[in-house]
Amino acid sequence: MWQHLTAFTVYFNRRHWRIGHLLQSRFQARIVEGDDCLLKLVCYVHLNPVSGRLWQGRPGNPDRSQPGAER
């Protein structure tokens, strides 16, 4: 398996003029300073699947975003 992943990484990097492993620059760590930044970050993380239409709601309860949430 390791050989297949390495071969694909080499192929992908040559094709797209990249270096390193495939996910090296995708994920980054940043320090969150202040409550307002933390609130924006939490909202972004929770709403991202909804805005990207990756989440359609719970089966049998499509109009509520979380169990126990009131309208």
Contact map, one row per residue, 1 for C-alpha under 8 A:
11111000000000000000000000000000000000000000000000000000000000000000000
11111100000000000000000000000000000000000000000000000000000000000000000
11111110000000000000000000000000000000000000000000000000000000000000000
11111111000000000000000000000000000000000000000000000000000000000000000
11111111100000000000000000000000000000000000000000000000000000000000000
01111111110000000000000000000000000000000000000000000000000000000000000
00111111111000000000000000000000000000000000000000000000000000000000000
00011111111100000000000000000000000000000000000000000000000000000000000
00001111111110000000110000000000000000000000000000000000000000000000000
00000111111111000000000000000000000000000000000000000000000000000000000
00000011111111100000000000000000000000000000000000000000000000000000000
00000001111111110100000000000000000000000000000000000000000000000000000
00000000111111111111010000000000000000000000000000000000000000000000000
00000000011111111100000000000000000000000000000000000000000000000000000
00000000001111111100000000000000000000000000000000000000000000000000000
00000000000111111100000000000000000000000000000000000000000000000000000
00000000000011111110000000000000000000000000000000000000000000000000000
00000000000111111111000000000000000000000000000000000000000000000000000
00000000000010001111100000000000000000000000000000000000000000000000000
00000000000010000111110100000000000000000000000000000000000000000000000
00000000100000000011111100000000000000000000000000000000000000000000000
00000000100010000001111100000000000000000000000000000000000000000000000
00000000000000000000111111100000000000000000000000000000000000000000000
00000000000000000001111111100000000000000000000000000000000000000000000
00000000000000000000001111110000000000000000000000000000000000000000000
00000000000000000000001111110000000000000000000000000000000000000000000
00000000000000000000001111111000000000000000000000000000000000000000000
00000000000000000000000011111100000000000000000000000000000000000000000
00000000000000000000000000111110000000000000000000000000000000000000000
00000000000000000000000000011111000000000000000000000000000000000000000
00000000000000000000000000001111100000000000000000000000000000000000000
00000000000000000000000000000111110011000000000000000000000000000000000
00000000000000000000000000000011111011000000000000000000000000000000000
00000000000000000000000000000001111111000000000000000000000000000000000
00000000000000000000000000000000111111100000000000000000000000000000000
00000000000000000000000000000000011111110000000000000000000000000000000
00000000000000000000000000000001111111111000000000000000000000000000000
00000000000000000000000000000001111111111100000000000000000000000000000
00000000000000000000000000000000001111111110000000000000000000000000000
00000000000000000000000000000000000111111111000000000000000000000000000
00000000000000000000000000000000000011111111100000000000000000000000000
00000000000000000000000000000000000001111111110000000000000000000000000
00000000000000000000000000000000000000111111111000000000000000000000000
00000000000000000000000000000000000000011111111100000000000000000000000
00000000000000000000000000000000000000001111111110000000000000000000000
00000000000000000000000000000000000000000111111111000000000000000000000
00000000000000000000000000000000000000000011111111100000000000000000000
00000000000000000000000000000000000000000001111111110000000000000000000
00000000000000000000000000000000000000000000111111111110000000000000000
00000000000000000000000000000000000000000000011111111111000000000000000
00000000000000000000000000000000000000000000001111111100000000000000000
00000000000000000000000000000000000000000000000111111110000000000000000
00000000000000000000000000000000000000000000000011111111000000000000000
00000000000000000000000000000000000000000000000011111111000000000000000
00000000000000000000000000000000000000000000000011011111100000000000000
00000000000000000000000000000000000000000000000001001111110001000000000
00000000000000000000000000000000000000000000000000000011111011111000000
00000000000000000000000000000000000000000000000000000001111111011000000
00000000000000000000000000000000000000000000000000000000111111000000000
00000000000000000000000000000000000000000000000000000000011111000000000
00000000000000000000000000000000000000000000000000000000111111110000000
00000000000000000000000000000000000000000000000000000001111111111000000
00000000000000000000000000000000000000000000000000000000100011111000000
00000000000000000000000000000000000000000000000000000000110011111110111
00000000000000000000000000000000000000000000000000000000110001111110100
00000000000000000000000000000000000000000000000000000000000000011111100
00000000000000000000000000000000000000000000000000000000000000011111100
00000000000000000000000000000000000000000000000000000000000000000111110
00000000000000000000000000000000000000000000000000000000000000011111111
00000000000000000000000000000000000000000000000000000000000000010001111
00000000000000000000000000000000000000000000000000000000000000010000111
